Amino acid sequence: MPDHPDEPDRPGGEPSYRIYRAGEDRYAGRRGERGGRDADGAGSGGRAPGDGEPEYTRYRSKPRGLRERFGRGGDDLGAPGAAPGGDRFEPGQRARRGLRLPGRRRGGSGITPGRVVKWLLLAVGGWLVLSLALFLVSAQIQKGKVSDEAKAALTDAGYPLTSPNNVLILGSDQRPAGTKEPGASTSGPSRSDTIMLWRVGGGESARLSIPRDTVVDIPGHGRQKINAAYAYGGAALSIDTIEQYLGIPVNHLIEVDFENFPKLIDALGGIDVTTGRVCSEISGGKSNGGWTLRLRRGTHHLNGEDALTLARTRKNDCNPAEDDLTRARRQQEILSGIKDQLTSPGTFFRLPWVSWAAPKAIRTDMGGPTLLGFFAASAIGGTPPVRVLRPSGAETLPDGGSGLVVSDADKQAAVQAFMDG
């Protein structure tokens, strides 16, 4: 019979665990006896037989190394001769895989597919949160740069992601202070180089460009070219003029910042645009402080400066037949190139830089959440066809100049197609 009920029978009469009597030096057997035993057979500080309790104390050994600490082997001292579940193993025998020993961790610290996926998801989530924070902060800064008059002229609409919104995009001919471009306006009244409406939201997407020389009635100023409205009353008067001319509401405003527009395209890594042959010199060409562009027929990957030059090209020396309508079509194609690049997989790795640069390239009444909804809606809506309000003739203005006239029938047809998305 074993000396204790918990002690299993083993060949040779040896237990599967080591017993240390209370007060007895654990290593006495190795270094010689250090402690004596009293007359009752108990070591000093121990219990005498007959107390109703075991006459020994069991100690669980601590893991001796990394392998034991992380459950990769070692003897089980949790129960005499048995692992949890009743599986026996001999002294020195390693615990079988799959047994969870008391006080030990299952498995090792190696790399597993699950851990790789977890860390990848955490990294992607952090990248997206950082990009979103930069976008919202940058957008909020730009929101304060739109005049109160322009904001008051806008018509309220629903959230761009769920409701159709008409967004007016304006680009003026005023340039930043310090520009070397001869004849460029850096202060005072400026005219709008770009006039485009973009209907987006609720699954709809449509664009309509208005040639800047189109003759319209400007409130308080009579018959004038439509781009003069910006010079007379800024974005606010441009909004009123376009709403009156087309008979549709304008819900949001975007003004292109020529100083930061190239930085956005560079942050995207450039854009792809397909054109015919282009030979353009803006404001005397690059040698005189302006811009020079030479493109062959085909698809080109343009940096920020070249994209801006193409957007502003009105006179193409390689194709003199081109006019302001061609220029308006190119501007829409550049806008499509920006949208395509924004939604490309490669932009994910540039996302924080793009998120910071995108709102700075424009001035808008839209705050961060609304602008984010606008970009998301434009991505969902796809790339709309290029539409330009086509003039049917010319009209002589009171100052002796001439402008383009669009018939009422053509105007109504273009507006209907635009509103239908």
Secondary structure, DSSP 8 states (H G I E B T S, - for coil): --SSTT----GGG--SS--B-TTS-TTHHHH---S-B-TTS-BTT---TTSSS-SSB-------SHHHHTTS-----SSTTEETTTEE--TT----TT---TT--SS-S---HHHHHHHHHHHHHHHHHHHHHHHHHHHHHHHTTS-HHHHHHS-----TTTS-EEEEEEEESB--TT---TT-B-SS---EEEEEEEEEETTEEEEEE--TTBEEEETTTEEEETTHHHHHHHHHHHHHHHHHHH-----EEEEE-TTTHHHHHHHTT-EEEEES-EEEEETT-GGGTSEEEEE-SEEEEE-HHHHHHHHH----TT-TT--HHHHHHHHHHHHHHHHHHHTSGGGGGGHHHHHHHHHHTEEES--HHHHHHHHHHHHHH------B----EEEE-TTS-EEEE--HHHHHHHHHHHHT-
